């Protein structure tokens, strides 16, 4: 059985619908809260993929940049945040750490098929983030998410 959750819901999810042997079943759910970061997953790379996470990040970033304004969107955010704090929150999603440039590349997969890529540079305990996504609504959610850090 596969469950698909959507990030963009205007109402609380209070029931589940599923079918078994072509019979529709409904059940009530106890209220529960999901935060944006509950959906964060690393990029799904299949075993034997000839590209490493850094190369996949670069390829996805280029694709999103080429389609900016149509199927992709790019935004810039600044946030008071040290490199260490950022790494604590996003280490498992790190695609590449650029030591000489004091910057990071972070790739987030949000099921069932959305991506949020971040190029992050640090200066004076501030993070400057270029965000690229294939879902414009994620920009509002990620902005709210960063506001919770303060």
Helices and strands as residue ranges (DSSP letters): E 15-20, E 23-28, G 36-39, E 40-41, H 53-66, E 73-80, H 83-90, G 91-93, E 94-98, E 103-110, E 114-123, E 126-133, H 136-147
